[in-house]
Amino acid sequence: MTEWYSVMSLPDTRYQTPMSATDPKEQVRRTKNLAAGFALSHVIKSEPYIDDCIRLLKKQLSSFAASGQPVHLDEWFNYMAFDVIGEVVFSQRFGFLEAGKDLGGSIANSRLLVPYVTMAGFFKRLHRLTVGNPLITDWNLMPTQHILDTTLRALEARKRNADVREDILSLWLKQHERYPEKLSEKELHGCVNMTVGAASDTVSASLQSFFYHLIRHPDYLAIAKKEVADAELTDDVVSFADASKLPFLQACLKEGWRMFPPVPFGLARVVPATGVTIGGRYFKPGTKLSVNPRVIHYSRELFGEDAYVYNPCRWTGPGAKDIEKNFVAFGAGYNSCQGRNIAQLEIYKAAATLLRDFDFKQIDPSQEWKYEASFAALPYGWPCHVIATHG
């Protein structure tokens, strides 16, 4: 692991996380401390509360449908993602969906921090004097202060009252109480911040890619909507179990991830002492290597001659298993995305529910979306009209 990862201690250098570890063994140790909380068997217990967030999103979208005003899905998917992660991690929404706005400018500021963090990993001394300086945290000057304050209040409240539902924080607190030498209080706080910080932009980008590409490919959109309609899903929010039984919906999600990986940044590794040969080329020990996921996903050698074309059917055909091993939207190896189960749970449910209940039409069908790409890819600039089609 390169020194770049050390910048991923949140909010400052005192709050270490699995991703801030540069020693692979230490990274694995920290990851194991959190594994039980991220397990699907545990995350699924929060499904009723994720349903509440999706209901709030539906209510807001219905208001846009009634008024005829355009909706910016990048904003609303971000609001949902933040509120969902708050419910799943510490049983408390941040309040973005209900307010219908960016509270404290935290989301806008976090977007400004993404390119900063990307570069800060290469300029660690400067980072430790600025945003990574503990004084910035202690003086409550962080750009994402509303998010940090909400997280800290949830942690403090949990210390006073442990008799709450079994969310992710409850498991991590038990781990801290049993093995404080393995998971310190500041490390626990850092891991909560890491989980919250990583959840919003990636989930928003994933759902945007799903709907953006389907809107621009009406034939595939019709197939996806028919699959959902034929399933006769009557719950006001589609369950994860039901959404998991919709193969074409999942194919469209996966193709959306392939076309637009939410984390396009090449996460570097260091060549070990033995050196390594890749593709017939030898790299000496200590060399830092990385590859952009988009390069892999757009490889004609790996995904066929139509690699540059949106084609969800590639994931339902006979060659699907062969290309699955080349899918790296969630990373690969021991440092792959720990929160994948949370993301897939809410994305599957939201995608199926919104696809069934609404039609989205771009105000200007010829207008391509815009996006900023650094560590994360942040799409925007494709406003839509929304039409309620169900219940």
C-alpha positions in Angstrom: 0.0 0.0 0.0 1.3 3.5 -0.9 1.6 6.4 1.6 -1.3 8.0 -0.2 -3.8 6.0 1.9 -2.6 7.6 5.1 -4.8 10.7 4.3 -7.9 8.5 4.7 -7.9 9.1 8.5 -11.1 11.0 9.2 -11.6 13.8 10.3 -7.9 14.1 11.1 -4.8 12.0 11.7 -5.9 10.9 15.2 -8.8 8.9 13.7 -7.4 5.9 11.9 -9.4 3.7 9.6 -8.8 0.5 7.6 -8.3 2.6 4.5 -5.7 4.8 6.1 -3.4 1.8 6.9 -0.4 1.5 4.6 0.7 -1.9 6.0 -1.5 -4.7 4.4 -1.4 -6.7 7.6 -2.6 -3.7 9.6 -5.3 -3.0 7.0 -6.6 -6.6 7.3 -6.6 -6.4 11.1 -8.7 -3.2 11.1 -11.0 -4.6 8.5 -11.7 -7.6 10.6 -12.8 -5.4 13.5 -15.6 -4.0 11.4 -16.6 -7.1 9.4 -19.6 -8.2 11.5 -21.2 -4.8 11.1 -20.9 -4.9 7.3 -22.2 -8.4 6.9 -25.4 -8.6 4.8 -27.0 -10.7 7.5 -26.6 -7.8 9.9 -27.2 -4.9 7.4 -30.5 -6.4 6.3 -31.9 -5.8 9.8 -32.1 -2.1 9.0 -34.2 -2.6 5.9 -37.4 -1.2 7.5 -35.6 2.0 8.2 -34.2 2.2 4.7 -37.8 1.8 3.5 -38.7 5.0 5.5 -36.0 6.9 3.7 -37.1 5.7 0.3 -40.7 6.6 1.2 -39.5 10.2 2.0 -37.8 10.3 -1.3 -41.0 9.1 -3.1 -43.0 11.8 -1.3 -40.6 14.5 -2.4 -40.5 13.2 -6.0 -44.3 13.1 -6.0 -44.3 16.8 -5.1 -42.1 17.5 -8.2 -44.5 15.4 -10.3 -47.5 17.4 -9.1 -45.9 20.8 -9.6 -44.2 20.0 -12.9 -40.9 21.5 -11.6 -37.7 19.9 -12.8 -35.8 17.6 -10.4 -32.1 17.3 -10.0 -31.6 13.7 -9.2 -28.0 14.1 -8.2 -29.2 16.2 -5.2 -32.0 13.9 -4.1 -30.0 10.7 -4.4 -27.3 12.3 -2.3 -29.9 13.2 0.4 -31.3 9.7 0.4 -27.8 8.1 0.6 -26.8 10.2 3.6 -30.1 9.6 5.5 -29.9 5.8 4.8 -26.3 5.5 6.0 -27.3 7.4 9.2 -30.1 4.9 9.8 -27.9 1.9 9.1 -24.9 3.0 11.1 -26.3 4.7 14.1 -30.1 4.7 13.8 -30.4 8.4 13.0 -31.1 10.2 9.8 -29.2 13.4 9.0 -32.5 15.1 7.9 -31.6 15.9 4.3 -34.6 14.2 2.8 -37.2 15.8 5.1 -35.6 19.2 4.8 -35.3 18.9 1.1 -32.0 20.8 1.1 -28.3 20.5 1.9 -28.2 21.3 5.7 -25.2 23.4 6.7 -23.8 23.2 3.1 -22.3 19.9 4.2 -22.9 18.0 0.9 -21.6 20.9 -1.2 -18.6 21.2 0.9 -17.9 17.4 0.8 -17.9 17.6 -2.9 -15.2 20.3 -2.7 -13.3 18.0 -0.4 -13.2 15.1 -2.8 -10.6 16.6 -5.2 -8.8 18.0 -2.2 -8.5 14.5 -0.6 -7.4 13.0 -3.9 -4.5 15.4 -4.1 -3.8 15.6 -0.3 -2.6 12.0 -0.4 0.4 13.2 -2.4 1.0 16.2 -0.2 0.7 14.8 3.3 2.6 17.5 5.1 0.4 20.2 3.7 -2.7 18.2 4.6 -1.5 17.8 8.2 -1.2 21.6 8.4 -4.7 22.3 7.0 -7.8 20.0 6.9 -5.9 17.1 8.5 -4.8 19.3 11.4 -6.5 18.2 14.8 -7.0 21.9 15.6 -9.5 22.2 12.7 -11.5 19.4 14.2 -11.3 20.7 17.8 -12.3 24.2 16.7 -15.3 22.8 14.8 -14.1 24.3 11.5 -14.5 21.3 9.3 -16.4 22.0 6.0 -18.7 19.1 6.7 -19.4 20.1 10.3 -23.1 19.2 10.2 -22.3 15.6 9.2 -19.5 15.3 11.8 -21.6 16.9 14.5 -24.5 14.5 13.9 -22.1 11.5 13.9 -20.5 12.7 17.2 -23.9 13.3 18.8 -25.0 9.8 17.9 -21.8 8.3 19.4 -22.2 10.2 22.6 -25.9 9.3 22.9 -25.1 5.7 22.4 -22.7 5.7 25.3 -25.5 7.0 27.5 -28.1 4.6 26.2 -27.0 1.3 24.7 -30.6 0.0 24.6 -31.4 0.8 21.0 -31.8 -1.3 17.9 -28.9 -3.4 16.7 -27.3 -1.2 14.1 -23.7 -1.2 12.8 -22.5 1.0 15.6 -23.9 -1.3 18.3 -21.7 -4.1 17.0 -18.6 -1.9 16.7 -19.2 -0.6 20.3 -19.3 -4.1 21.6 -16.0 -4.8 19.7 -14.5 -1.7 21.3 -15.7 -2.7 24.8 -14.3 -6.2 24.5 -11.1 -5.3 22.8 -10.2 -1.6 23.3 -6.6 -2.4 22.4 -7.8 -3.5 18.9 -10.5 -0.8 18.3 -9.8 2.4 20.2 -12.5 5.1 20.7 -10.9 7.4 18.2 -10.5 4.6 15.7 -14.2 3.7 16.2 -15.2 7.3 15.5 -12.9 7.4 12.5 -14.5 4.3 11.1 -18.0 5.7 11.5 -16.9 8.9 9.7 -15.3 6.8 6.9 -18.5 4.8 6.4 -20.7 7.9 6.3 -18.3 9.8 4.1 -17.9 7.0 1.5 -21.6 6.3 1.2 -23.2 9.3 -0.4 -21.4 10.2 -3.6 -20.9 6.5 -4.7 -24.6 5.7 -4.1 -25.8 8.8 -5.9 -23.5 8.2 -8.8 -24.7 4.6 -9.0 -28.4 5.4 -9.1 -27.8 8.3 -11.5 -25.9 6.0 -13.9 -28.7 3.5 -13.7 -31.5 6.0 -14.6 -29.4 8.2 -17.0 -28.4 5.3 -19.2 -31.9 3.7 -19.2 -33.5 7.0 -20.1 -31.2 7.3 -23.1 -31.9 3.7 -24.2 -35.7 3.5 -24.2 -35.7 -0.1 -25.5 -33.8 -1.3 -22.5 -35.9 0.9 -20.2 -39.1 -0.7 -21.5 -37.7 -4.2 -20.8 -36.7 -3.2 -17.3 -40.1 -1.6 -16.5 -41.9 -4.6 -17.9 -39.9 -7.0 -15.7 -40.8 -4.9 -12.6 -44.5 -4.7 -13.6 -44.7 -8.4 -14.3 -43.3 -9.2 -10.9 -46.5 -7.6 -9.4 -44.6 -6.1 -6.4 -47.3 -4.6 -4.2 -45.2 -3.3 -1.2 -44.9 0.5 -1.3 -41.1 0.0 -1.2 -39.7 -3.0 -3.0 -38.0 -5.4 -0.7 -34.4 -6.4 -1.2 -35.4 -10.0 -1.6 -37.8 -9.1 -4.4 -35.4 -6.7 -6.1 -32.8 -9.5 -6.0 -35.1 -11.7 -8.1 -35.2 -9.2 -11.0 -32.3 -10.3 -13.3 -32.6 -7.6 -15.9 -32.8 -4.8 -13.3 -29.6 -6.2 -11.8 -28.0 -6.3 -15.3 -28.9 -2.7 -15.8 -27.4 -1.7 -12.5 -24.2 -3.7 -13.2 -23.9 -2.2 -16.7 -24.4 1.3 -15.2 -21.5 0.6 -12.8 -19.4 -0.8 -15.7 -20.0 2.3 -17.9 -19.5 4.7 -15.0 -17.5 3.4 -12.0 -18.3 5.6 -9.0 -14.7 5.5 -7.9 -12.5 6.0 -11.0 -9.3 6.8 -9.1 -6.5 4.3 -9.5 -5.9 3.0 -6.0 -2.2 2.2 -6.1 -0.3 -0.8 -4.8 3.4 -1.2 -4.2 5.3 -3.9 -6.0 6.8 -6.4 -3.4 10.4 -7.2 -2.9 10.2 -10.0 -5.4 9.1 -7.7 -8.2 6.2 -8.6 -10.5 5.5 -9.3 -14.1 2.2 -8.1 -15.6 1.3 -8.5 -19.2 4.8 -9.5 -20.0 6.4 -6.5 -18.5 8.6 -6.6 -15.4 8.1 -4.0 -12.6 10.9 -3.7 -10.0 10.3 -3.8 -6.3 8.9 -0.5 -4.8 7.2 0.5 -8.0 3.7 2.1 -7.5 1.1 0.7 -9.8 -2.5 1.5 -10.3 -5.2 1.2 -13.0 -8.3 3.3 -13.6 -11.4 1.0 -13.3 -12.8 2.6 -16.4 -9.8 1.4 -18.4 -10.6 -2.2 -17.4 -14.4 -1.8 -18.0 -13.9 -0.4 -21.4 -11.4 -3.0 -22.6 -12.6 -4.7 -25.8 -10.3 -7.6 -24.9 -12.2 -8.2 -21.6 -15.7 -7.1 -22.5 -16.0 -7.6 -26.2 -16.0 -5.3 -29.2 -19.0 -3.4 -27.9 -17.2 -2.4 -24.6 -17.9 1.3 -25.3 -21.6 0.6 -25.8 -24.3 0.4 -23.1 -25.6 -3.1 -23.3 -27.0 -4.7 -20.1 -27.7 -7.9 -22.0 -24.0 -8.7 -21.7 -24.7 -9.6 -18.1 -27.6 -12.0 -18.9 -26.0 -13.9 -21.8 -23.9 -17.1 -21.8 -20.6 -15.2 -21.3 -21.7 -13.3 -18.2 -19.6 -15.5 -15.9 -16.5 -14.9 -18.0 -16.8 -11.1 -17.7 -17.8 -11.1 -14.0 -14.2 -11.6 -13.0 -13.2 -8.3 -14.8 -15.9 -6.2 -12.9 -14.1 -3.9 -10.5 -16.6 -1.2 -9.7 -16.3 -2.1 -6.0 -12.6 -2.6 -6.1 -10.8 -5.9 -5.9 -8.8 -7.9 -3.4 -8.4 -7.3 0.3 -9.0 -3.6 0.0 -12.3 -3.8 -1.9 -15.3 -1.8 -0.7 -16.3 -2.9 2.8 -19.7 -1.1 2.5 -20.7 -2.9 -0.6 -23.6 -4.7 1.1 -25.1 -1.4 2.4 -24.8 0.2 -1.1 -26.3 -2.8 -2.9 -29.2 -3.1 -0.4 -30.3 0.5 -0.8 -29.5 0.8 -4.5 -31.4 -2.4 -5.5 -34.5 -1.3 -3.5 -34.5 2.3 -4.7 -33.9 1.4 -8.3 -36.7 -1.1 -8.4 -39.1 1.1 -6.5 -38.5 4.3 -8.4 -38.5 2.4 -11.8 -42.0 1.1 -10.9 -43.4 4.2 -9.5 -42.0 7.0 -11.7 -41.0 8.0 -15.2 -38.1 10.3 -15.6 -37.7 12.3 -18.8 -34.7 14.6 -19.4 -35.8 18.2 -20.0 -33.3 18.3 -22.9 -32.9 14.8 -24.2 -29.9 15.9 -26.3 -28.0 17.2 -23.2 -25.4 14.8 -21.9 -24.7 14.8 -18.2 -21.6 16.5 -16.8 -19.4 15.1 -14.1 -16.3 15.8 -12.0 -13.9 12.9 -11.5 -11.2 12.7 -9.0 -11.3 10.1 -6.2 -15.0 9.8 -6.8 -17.1 10.6 -9.9 -19.8 13.2 -9.3 -22.4 13.5 -12.1 -24.7 16.5 -12.4 -26.4 18.7 -14.9 -29.2 16.5 -16.4 -32.5 17.9 -14.9 -35.6 15.8 -15.4 -39.3 16.0 -15.4 -40.8 13.3 -13.1 -44.1 11.6 -13.7 -45.8 9.5 -11.0 -47.0 6.2 -12.6 -47.9 4.0 -9.6 -49.8 4.4 -6.3 
